Amino acid sequence: MIVGMARISVLGTGRIGGEVAYLCAVLGLADELVMYDAVAGFLRAQVLDLLHTGLDVPVSTSWRDAAGTDICIFSAGIPRTPAVRTRADLLHANLPVASECSQAIRRFSGILITVTNPMDVNNYYLCRKNGLEPGRCIGFGGQVDSARFGLLLRERGIPGRPCVIGDHGENQVPLFSHLDDTVDIPVREEILGRLRGSSMEIIQGKGGTVFGPAYHIAMLIRTILKDERKVLPCSCIPDGEYGVRGCSIGLPAVIGREGIHRIEEWPLDPWEQEKFAAAQDAVTGLCRELGV
């Protein structure tokens, strides 16, 4: 892959997928796009809207072309709405979509970025079903969770770099032990409670999140293309790191041109260990149901 000469595919061009395709074109991350959506009329409208920018970026609408791209974003499926209590509740609705989209990446040798919820489970499913290298399968969610965590920390004047691991859902684990100041357990629990519900206000107000996820996905793509070897929280398929196997789960990872260069093993304090164990149990349990 050469920076500025990447072929990028987006499977599912709704709110987030469409915005990611737009940002890839505007920011010069792609010189060619593959955009696919199951709703043909909507897909044509999204492509025309993008082309009307006047940007010189060729766009294919054939899902078959996704297999030859450098980076593929899987963002197809039913989004979370106010009626959906948790992201995990979307599993049975979106698993058939992931299965259908698998035909587009069966011979895929690039980097897969999974966005569709429940993201951790879908990332594991797409990797195993299609025989992809685990290091080339990146689940997106930890970056935007960490940004939300940072906002809550700044409200309280707590310094330090925010990072959230665990699942992208009810069992996310904000890392307080890596901050500059000590944070007491009651304060941690209060912040965690607010963090879990931080996307719902957006969903209730405008139907779904767009800007935050799309921006961070674009930055993830840039990190890959520039081979920045930057540590980002993302969903990885570990091989014993943190004592975890058989799932995809949010961890700090060094990201570069080949995808996940390595998983960073950071020490966790007892509170974080307890929360992470719950996240591991939750995602491992769902991954066992997949039969892959």
C-alpha positions as CSV (number, residue, x, y, z in Angstrom):
1,M,0.0,0.0,0.0
2,I,1.2,3.5,-0.8
3,V,-0.2,6.5,1.0
4,G,-2.6,8.4,-1.3
5,M,-2.8,5.4,-3.6
6,A,-5.1,3.1,-1.6
7,R,-8.2,1.3,-2.9
8,I,-10.8,1.5,-0.1
9,S,-14.2,-0.4,0.0
10,V,-17.2,0.4,2.1
11,L,-19.8,-2.3,2.5
12,G,-22.9,-0.5,3.8
13,T,-23.1,3.1,2.9
14,G,-25.6,4.5,5.4
15,R,-24.9,7.2,8.0
16,I,-21.4,6.1,9.1
17,G,-20.4,4.2,5.9
18,G,-21.4,7.0,3.7
19,E,-19.6,9.6,5.8
20,V,-16.4,7.4,5.9
21,A,-16.4,7.1,2.1
22,Y,-16.8,10.9,1.9
23,L,-13.9,11.5,4.3
24,C,-11.7,9.0,2.5
25,A,-12.2,11.1,-0.7
26,V,-12.0,14.5,0.9
27,L,-8.9,13.7,3.0
28,G,-7.0,12.1,0.1
29,L,-7.0,8.7,1.8
30,A,-8.2,6.9,-1.3
31,D,-7.7,7.3,-5.0
32,E,-10.4,4.7,-5.7
33,L,-13.5,3.7,-3.8
34,V,-15.8,0.7,-3.8
35,M,-19.2,1.6,-2.3
36,Y,-21.9,-1.1,-1.9
37,D,-25.3,-1.1,-0.3
38,A,-28.2,-3.5,-0.5
39,V,-30.6,-0.7,-1.3
40,A,-29.7,0.2,-4.9
41,G,-31.5,3.5,-5.1
42,F,-29.9,4.7,-1.9
43,L,-26.5,3.6,-3.0
44,R,-26.9,5.5,-6.3
45,A,-27.9,8.6,-4.4
46,Q,-24.9,8.3,-2.1
47,V,-22.4,7.8,-5.0
48,L,-23.9,10.8,-6.9
49,D,-23.8,13.0,-3.9
50,L,-20.1,12.1,-3.5
51,L,-19.3,12.6,-7.2
52,H,-21.0,16.0,-7.1
53,T,-18.1,17.3,-4.9
54,G,-16.1,17.3,-8.1
55,L,-13.4,15.2,-6.5
56,D,-11.5,13.0,-9.0
57,V,-12.1,9.7,-7.2
58,P,-13.4,6.8,-9.3
59,V,-16.2,4.9,-7.6
60,S,-17.3,1.3,-8.2
61,T,-20.6,-0.1,-6.9
62,S,-19.8,-3.8,-7.5
63,W,-19.3,-5.7,-4.3
64,R,-17.0,-8.1,-6.2
65,D,-14.4,-5.3,-6.4
66,A,-14.1,-5.2,-2.6
67,A,-11.9,-8.3,-2.6
68,G,-9.2,-6.4,-4.4
69,T,-9.1,-3.3,-2.1
70,D,-6.4,-2.4,0.4
71,I,-8.9,-1.6,3.2
72,C,-12.5,-2.8,3.6
73,I,-14.9,-1.2,6.0
74,F,-17.8,-3.4,7.0
75,S,-20.6,-1.1,8.1
76,A,-23.7,-2.8,6.7
77,G,-26.7,-3.8,8.8
78,I,-29.3,-2.5,11.1
79,P,-28.0,0.4,13.3
80,R,-28.8,0.9,17.0
81,T,-32.0,2.8,17.7
82,P,-33.6,4.0,20.9
83,A,-35.6,0.8,20.8
84,V,-32.5,-1.4,20.9
85,R,-31.3,-1.7,24.5
86,T,-27.8,-2.8,23.9
87,R,-25.5,-3.3,20.9
88,A,-25.4,-7.1,21.6
89,D,-29.2,-7.2,20.9
90,L,-28.4,-6.6,17.2
91,L,-26.5,-9.9,16.8
92,H,-29.3,-12.0,15.3
93,A,-30.4,-9.1,13.1
94,N,-26.9,-8.3,11.7
95,L,-25.3,-11.8,11.6
96,P,-27.1,-12.7,8.3
97,V,-25.8,-9.4,6.9
98,A,-22.3,-10.3,7.9
99,S,-22.7,-13.7,6.3
100,E,-24.0,-12.2,3.1
101,C,-21.2,-9.7,2.9
102,S,-18.6,-12.5,3.5
103,Q,-18.9,-13.4,-0.2
104,A,-17.3,-10.0,-1.0
105,I,-14.2,-10.7,1.2
106,R,-13.6,-14.4,0.7
107,R,-10.3,-13.9,-1.1
108,F,-9.5,-10.6,0.6
109,S,-5.9,-9.9,1.5
110,G,-6.2,-6.4,2.8
111,I,-7.2,-4.9,6.2
112,L,-10.8,-5.4,7.4
113,I,-12.3,-2.8,9.7
114,T,-15.5,-4.0,11.3
115,V,-18.0,-1.3,12.4
116,T,-21.4,-3.0,12.4
117,N,-22.7,-3.9,15.9
118,P,-22.2,-6.0,17.9
119,M,-18.8,-5.1,16.5
120,D,-16.6,-7.4,18.6
121,V,-18.7,-10.5,17.6
122,N,-19.0,-9.5,14.0
123,N,-15.2,-8.9,13.7
124,Y,-14.6,-12.4,15.1
125,Y,-17.2,-13.9,12.8
126,L,-15.9,-12.3,9.6
127,C,-12.3,-13.3,10.5
128,R,-13.1,-17.0,11.2
129,K,-15.7,-17.5,8.5
130,N,-13.4,-16.1,5.8
131,G,-10.1,-17.5,7.0
132,L,-8.6,-14.1,7.4
133,E,-5.4,-13.4,9.3
134,P,-6.5,-12.1,12.8
135,G,-3.9,-9.3,12.7
136,R,-5.7,-8.0,9.6
137,C,-9.1,-7.8,11.3
138,I,-9.6,-4.6,13.3
139,G,-12.8,-3.9,15.2
140,F,-13.7,-0.2,15.5
141,G,-15.2,1.2,18.7
142,G,-12.4,1.8,21.2
143,Q,-11.3,5.1,19.7
144,V,-14.7,6.7,20.0
145,D,-15.3,5.2,23.4
146,S,-12.0,6.6,24.5
147,A,-12.9,10.1,23.1
148,R,-16.1,10.0,25.1
149,F,-14.2,8.9,28.2
150,G,-11.9,11.9,27.7
151,L,-14.8,14.3,27.7
152,L,-16.0,12.9,31.0
153,L,-12.5,13.2,32.5
154,R,-12.1,16.8,31.4
155,E,-15.4,17.7,33.0
156,R,-13.9,16.6,36.3
157,G,-10.5,18.0,35.7
158,I,-8.8,14.6,35.7
159,P,-5.7,14.6,33.5
160,G,-4.2,11.8,31.5
161,R,-4.7,10.0,28.2
162,P,-8.1,8.3,28.0
163,C,-8.3,4.7,26.9
164,V,-11.2,2.2,26.9
165,I,-10.8,-1.5,26.3
166,G,-13.2,-4.5,26.8
167,D,-16.2,-4.8,24.6
168,H,-17.8,-2.0,22.6
169,G,-21.0,-2.1,24.6
170,E,-22.2,-2.5,28.2
171,N,-18.9,-4.1,29.3
172,Q,-16.4,-1.4,28.2
173,V,-13.5,-0.9,30.6
174,P,-12.2,2.6,31.0
175,L,-8.6,2.5,32.2
176,F,-8.2,4.7,35.2
177,S,-5.0,3.2,36.5
178,H,-3.1,4.7,33.5
179,L,-4.2,8.3,34.2
180,D,-2.1,10.9,36.0
181,D,-4.2,11.0,39.1
182,T,-5.8,8.4,41.3
183,V,-9.5,8.0,40.8
184,D,-11.6,6.5,43.6
185,I,-14.0,3.6,42.9
186,P,-17.3,5.6,43.4
187,V,-16.1,8.2,40.9
188,R,-15.1,5.4,38.5
189,E,-18.5,3.8,38.7
190,E,-20.2,7.1,38.1
191,I,-18.1,7.8,35.0
192,L,-18.6,4.3,33.7
193,G,-22.3,4.6,34.0
194,R,-22.3,7.8,32.0
195,L,-19.9,6.3,29.5
196,R,-22.2,3.3,28.8
197,G,-25.1,5.6,27.9
198,S,-23.1,8.3,26.1
199,S,-24.2,7.4,22.6
200,M,-27.9,7.1,23.4
201,E,-28.5,10.8,23.8
202,I,-27.2,11.2,20.2
203,I,-29.3,8.3,19.0
204,Q,-32.5,9.7,20.6
205,G,-31.8,13.2,19.3
206,K,-30.9,12.6,15.7
207,G,-31.3,8.9,15.0
208,G,-27.7,7.7,15.2
209,T,-24.1,8.6,15.7
210,V,-22.1,9.8,12.7
211,F,-19.4,12.4,13.1
212,G,-17.5,10.8,16.0
213,P,-17.3,7.3,14.6
214,A,-16.7,8.5,11.0
215,Y,-13.8,10.8,12.1
216,H,-12.1,8.1,14.2
217,I,-12.5,5.5,11.4
218,A,-10.8,7.9,9.0
219,M,-8.0,8.5,11.4
220,L,-7.6,4.7,11.8
221,I,-7.4,4.4,8.0
222,R,-4.8,7.1,8.0
223,T,-2.8,5.4,10.7
224,I,-2.8,2.2,8.6
225,L,-1.8,3.9,5.3
226,K,1.0,5.9,6.9
227,D,2.3,2.9,8.9
228,E,2.3,5.1,12.0
229,R,2.7,2.2,14.4
230,K,0.4,4.2,16.8
231,V,-1.2,2.6,19.9
232,L,-5.0,2.7,19.4
233,P,-7.7,0.9,21.4
234,C,-9.5,-1.4,19.0
235,S,-11.1,-4.9,18.9
236,C,-8.4,-7.6,18.3
237,I,-8.5,-11.3,18.1
238,P,-5.9,-12.2,20.8
239,D,-3.8,-15.4,20.9
240,G,-3.4,-15.6,24.7
241,E,-2.7,-11.9,25.4
242,Y,-4.4,-10.9,28.6
243,G,-5.2,-14.6,28.9
244,V,-7.8,-14.3,26.2
245,R,-8.6,-16.6,23.2
246,G,-11.8,-17.4,21.2
247,C,-13.2,-13.9,20.7
248,S,-12.5,-10.4,19.5
249,I,-12.2,-7.8,22.3
250,G,-11.0,-4.2,22.8
251,L,-7.3,-4.0,23.6
252,P,-4.5,-1.4,23.1
253,A,-2.8,-2.3,19.9
254,V,0.0,-1.0,17.7
255,I,-1.5,-0.3,14.3
256,G,0.4,0.0,11.0
257,R,0.4,-1.0,7.4
258,E,-0.1,-4.7,8.1
259,G,-3.0,-4.0,10.5
260,I,-2.4,-5.0,14.1
261,H,1.4,-5.0,14.5
262,R,1.1,-6.2,18.2
263,I,-1.2,-6.1,21.2
264,E,0.2,-4.1,24.1
265,E,-0.2,-5.9,27.4
266,W,-0.7,-3.2,30.0
267,P,-1.1,-4.0,33.7
268,L,-4.7,-3.7,35.0
269,D,-5.6,-2.9,38.6
270,P,-8.2,-5.0,40.5
271,W,-11.2,-2.9,39.5
272,E,-10.2,-3.0,35.8
273,Q,-9.4,-6.7,36.0
274,E,-12.9,-7.4,37.3
275,K,-14.6,-5.3,34.6
276,F,-12.4,-6.9,31.9
277,A,-13.2,-10.4,33.0
278,A,-16.9,-9.5,32.6
279,A,-16.3,-8.2,29.1
280,Q,-14.3,-11.3,28.2
281,D,-17.1,-13.6,29.5
282,A,-19.7,-11.6,27.5
283,V,-18.0,-11.6,24.1
284,T,-16.6,-15.1,24.4
285,G,-20.1,-16.4,25.2
286,L,-21.6,-14.7,22.1
287,C,-18.7,-15.8,19.9
288,R,-19.3,-19.4,21.0
289,E,-22.8,-19.2,19.5
290,L,-21.5,-18.4,16.0
291,G,-20.3,-21.9,15.1
292,V,-17.2,-20.7,13.2
